[in-house]
Each structure stands twice: as C-alpha cells, then as structure tokens.
C-alpha cells in the first residue's frame, strides 16, 4: 500500500493517487486495488483516507451547510432563494418566523425580493431542492456589510485546518466574516478600507489555494499593511 504522489500535488481526472486498500474520499474512485482522481485538484492523504480537494466546480448543497443567498421570488407561504446551486432553495414562513403561515401575512415585511439572507440547509426534498431555515443565531436578513463570491471548492482552504486561516484573518483585520459553503462570503468591518483589505486577502487565498505556506504568507502580508499605517 502506498501513496503515489506528494501531499497537495495537483492531479487531473484519471490520475493514479493510491495503490492498495484505503478509504476513498471526495473526488476519487476505486478500480480494484487502485484509487484515481475524478476532478482537477489537490491530493490529500490522511491516516485512513485519500481524497482530492477540487480546485474548480459548482456548489453541491448538503444538509447542514451555512449558505448566503438572494431572495428571487415569493410564493404562497414561502420564498425562493438563489444560493448558486442547481436549483433555487426554499424558505418557508415557518422556518423564517417559527410561526405557521397565515394568508393575512405580508411576507414582504419579513423578506422581499433582492434581500440577502444567511441561512442553514436543514433538509433536501425528494427532488434535491435545498430547504432553508433562518431560525438560529446569526441567521436571517443581511443588513450590513457586502458579499463577495469565490469558487466554492476553495472554501475549505479559506477556513484552514481547524479554522487556522480564517481565525488569523479575523484577528488581524478585526472584521466580521461569514463564510457560506456556497462560495458567498459576507464581510462587515469598521470601515470600507478594512472590508476591502479582507476582500484582497480572500482573493489571494482563492488564487493561491494550491500553494504551501499560504497562512504564513497571508499573515505577513497583513502585518506589513499594519506597519504601513503606523
């Protein structure tokens, strides 16, 4: 049993990444005793599993995901929300207010077309349509800050191992950052300049996600910005 490549090597579909028995993770498949990549990405070897971190690709909704979306339409008792998935997600009145829907309710007083929301996917229906809830802490309509988009597959790199990357960014910039698994990121800082700095850093992470030592480079960059402001 052996790994065929170095950790975080770039692979393409069909590349042999492991020989022998091991659990297969995301973006891999087994053919007899060999494991191959199914997407362009970075190979990741753990103690008992091999996977590929995709460098490109759309968002595939999963139960439990935190997402940031835009209300696109109102229907009887529910809103349709664009979360950059294969279909719009559904948010019902009961999952927005914790109360049953009444025909006398003016739904636009709660959410209207064009509103941004932070929500959780609590289920997928039989058609794989994401079902949302905004009942919870730090969920609901977005009233401050602005949203940027990055490739959804780069989100794990932005978060970092045990939150190392994003926690460092938060500490160094003192901005609030909400990361949607769908690739949308809400930035809210004390000033527009602070928010733009966070956006620049996030773009650096997106562009250099495949490189090693990225967290340290980002930290040094932020420290240099602080020194220039003194």
FENHUJO-V884949 format. One record per residue. N is the residue number from 1. RES is the residue in one letter. SS is DSSP state (~ for helix, > for strand, _ for the rest). OMEGA is omega as a letter, one per 20 degrees, with the letter a starting at -180 (none if undefined). Layout:
n=N res=RES ss=SS omega=OMEGA
n=N res=RES ss=SS omega=OMEGA
This chain:
n=1 res=X ss=_ omega=a
n=2 res=X ss=> omega=r
n=3 res=X ss=> omega=a
n=4 res=X ss=_ omega=a
n=5 res=X ss=_ omega=r
n=6 res=X ss=_ omega=r
n=7 res=X ss=_ omega=r
n=8 res=X ss=_ omega=r
n=9 res=X ss=_ omega=r
n=10 res=X ss=> omega=r
n=11 res=X ss=> omega=r
n=12 res=X ss=_ omega=a
n=13 res=X ss=_ omega=r
n=14 res=X ss=_ omega=r
n=15 res=X ss=_ omega=r
n=16 res=X ss=> omega=a
n=17 res=X ss=> omega=r
n=18 res=X ss=> omega=r
n=19 res=X ss=> omega=r
n=20 res=X ss=_ omega=a
n=21 res=X ss=_ omega=r
n=22 res=X ss=_ omega=r
n=23 res=X ss=> omega=r
n=24 res=X ss=> omega=a
n=25 res=X ss=_ omega=a
n=26 res=X ss=_ omega=r
n=27 res=X ss=_ omega=r
n=28 res=X ss=> omega=r
n=29 res=X ss=> omega=a
n=30 res=X ss=> omega=r
n=31 res=X ss=> omega=a
n=32 res=X ss=_ omega=a
n=33 res=X ss=_ omega=a
n=34 res=X ss=> omega=r
n=35 res=X ss=> omega=a
n=36 res=X ss=> omega=r
n=37 res=X ss=> omega=r
n=38 res=X ss=_ omega=r
n=39 res=X ss=_ omega=r
n=40 res=X ss=_ omega=a
n=41 res=X ss=> omega=a
n=42 res=X ss=> omega=r
n=43 res=X ss=> omega=a
n=44 res=X ss=> omega=r
n=45 res=X ss=> omega=r
n=46 res=X ss=_ omega=a
n=47 res=X ss=_ omega=a
n=48 res=X ss=_ omega=a
n=49 res=X ss=> omega=r
n=50 res=X ss=> omega=a
n=51 res=X ss=> omega=r
n=52 res=X ss=> omega=r
n=53 res=X ss=> omega=a
n=54 res=X ss=> omega=r
n=55 res=X ss=_ omega=r
n=56 res=X ss=_ omega=r
n=57 res=X ss=_ omega=a
n=58 res=X ss=_ omega=a
n=59 res=X ss=_ omega=r
n=60 res=X ss=_ omega=a
n=61 res=X ss=_ omega=r
n=62 res=X ss=_ omega=r
n=63 res=X ss=_ omega=a
n=64 res=X ss=_ omega=a
n=65 res=X ss=_ omega=r
n=66 res=X ss=> omega=a
n=67 res=X ss=> omega=r
n=68 res=X ss=> omega=a
n=69 res=X ss=> omega=r
n=70 res=X ss=> omega=r
n=71 res=X ss=> omega=a
n=72 res=X ss=> omega=a
n=73 res=X ss=> omega=r
n=74 res=X ss=> omega=r
n=75 res=X ss=> omega=a
n=76 res=X ss=_ omega=r
n=77 res=X ss=_ omega=a
n=78 res=X ss=> omega=r
n=79 res=X ss=> omega=r
n=80 res=X ss=> omega=a
n=81 res=X ss=> omega=r
n=82 res=X ss=> omega=r
n=83 res=X ss=_ omega=a
n=84 res=X ss=_ omega=r
n=85 res=X ss=_ omega=r
n=86 res=X ss=_ omega=r
n=87 res=X ss=_ omega=r
n=88 res=X ss=_ omega=r
n=89 res=X ss=> omega=a
n=90 res=X ss=> omega=r
n=91 res=X ss=> omega=a
n=92 res=X ss=> omega=r
n=93 res=X ss=_ omega=a
n=94 res=X ss=~ omega=r
n=95 res=X ss=~ omega=r
n=96 res=X ss=~ omega=a
n=97 res=X ss=~ omega=a
n=98 res=X ss=_ omega=r
n=99 res=X ss=_ omega=r
n=100 res=X ss=_ omega=r
n=101 res=X ss=_ omega=r
n=102 res=X ss=_ omega=a
n=103 res=X ss=_ omega=r
n=104 res=X ss=_ omega=a
n=105 res=X ss=_ omega=r
n=106 res=X ss=_ omega=a
n=107 res=X ss=~ omega=a
n=108 res=X ss=~ omega=r
n=109 res=X ss=~ omega=r
n=110 res=X ss=_ omega=r
n=111 res=X ss=_ omega=r
n=112 res=X ss=_ omega=r
n=113 res=X ss=_ omega=a
n=114 res=X ss=_ omega=r
n=115 res=X ss=_ omega=r
n=116 res=X ss=> omega=r
n=117 res=X ss=> omega=r
n=118 res=X ss=> omega=a
n=119 res=X ss=> omega=r
n=120 res=X ss=> omega=r
n=121 res=X ss=> omega=a
n=122 res=X ss=> omega=r
n=123 res=X ss=> omega=r
n=124 res=X ss=> omega=a
n=125 res=X ss=_ omega=a
n=126 res=X ss=_ omega=r
n=127 res=X ss=_ omega=a
n=128 res=X ss=_ omega=r
n=129 res=X ss=_ omega=r
n=130 res=X ss=> omega=r
n=131 res=X ss=> omega=a
n=132 res=X ss=> omega=r
n=133 res=X ss=> omega=r
n=134 res=X ss=_ omega=r
n=135 res=X ss=_ omega=a
n=136 res=X ss=_ omega=a
n=137 res=X ss=_ omega=r
n=138 res=X ss=_ omega=r
n=139 res=X ss=_ omega=r
n=140 res=X ss=> omega=a
n=141 res=X ss=> omega=r
n=142 res=X ss=_ omega=a
n=143 res=X ss=_ omega=a
n=144 res=X ss=_ omega=r
n=145 res=X ss=_ omega=r
n=146 res=X ss=> omega=a
n=147 res=X ss=> omega=r
n=148 res=X ss=> omega=r
n=149 res=X ss=> omega=r
n=150 res=X ss=_ omega=r
n=151 res=X ss=_ omega=a
n=152 res=X ss=~ omega=a
n=153 res=X ss=~ omega=r
n=154 res=X ss=~ omega=a
n=155 res=X ss=~ omega=r
n=156 res=X ss=~ omega=r
n=157 res=X ss=~ omega=r
n=158 res=X ss=~ omega=r
n=159 res=X ss=~ omega=r
n=160 res=X ss=_ omega=r
n=161 res=X ss=~ omega=a
n=162 res=X ss=~ omega=r
n=163 res=X ss=~ omega=a
n=164 res=X ss=~ omega=a
n=165 res=X ss=~ omega=a
n=166 res=X ss=~ omega=r
n=167 res=X ss=~ omega=r
n=168 res=X ss=~ omega=r
n=169 res=X ss=~ omega=r
n=170 res=X ss=~ omega=a
n=171 res=X ss=~ omega=a
n=172 res=X ss=~ omega=a
n=173 res=X ss=~ omega=a
n=174 res=X ss=_ omega=r
n=175 res=X ss=_ omega=r
n=176 res=X ss=> omega=a
n=177 res=X ss=> omega=r
n=178 res=X ss=> omega=a
n=179 res=X ss=> omega=r
n=180 res=X ss=_ omega=r
n=181 res=X ss=_ omega=r
n=182 res=X ss=_ omega=r
n=183 res=X ss=_ omega=r
n=184 res=X ss=> omega=a
n=185 res=X ss=> omega=r
n=186 res=X ss=> omega=a
n=187 res=X ss=> omega=r
n=188 res=X ss=> omega=a
n=189 res=X ss=_ omega=a
n=190 res=X ss=_ omega=r
n=191 res=X ss=_ omega=r
n=192 res=X ss=~ omega=r
n=193 res=X ss=~ omega=r
n=194 res=X ss=~ omega=a
n=195 res=X ss=~ omega=r
n=196 res=X ss=~ omega=r
n=197 res=X ss=~ omega=r
n=198 res=X ss=~ omega=r
n=199 res=X ss=~ omega=r
n=200 res=X ss=~ omega=a
n=201 res=X ss=~ omega=r
n=202 res=X ss=~ omega=r
n=203 res=X ss=~ omega=r
n=204 res=X ss=~ omega=r
n=205 res=X ss=~ omega=a
n=206 res=X ss=~ omega=a
n=207 res=X ss=~ omega=a
n=208 res=X ss=_ omega=a
n=209 res=X ss=_ omega=a
n=210 res=X ss=_ omega=a
n=211 res=X ss=_ omega=r
n=212 res=X ss=_ omega=r
n=213 res=X ss=_ omega=a
n=214 res=X ss=~ omega=a
n=215 res=X ss=~ omega=r
n=216 res=X ss=~ omega=r
n=217 res=X ss=~ omega=r
n=218 res=X ss=~ omega=a
n=219 res=X ss=~ omega=r
n=220 res=X ss=~ omega=r
n=221 res=X ss=~ omega=a
n=222 res=X ss=~ omega=r
n=223 res=X ss=~ omega=r
n=224 res=X ss=~ omega=r
n=225 res=X ss=~ omega=r
n=226 res=X ss=~ omega=a
n=227 res=X ss=~ omega=r
n=228 res=X ss=~ omega=a
n=229 res=X ss=~ omega=a
n=230 res=X ss=_ omega=none
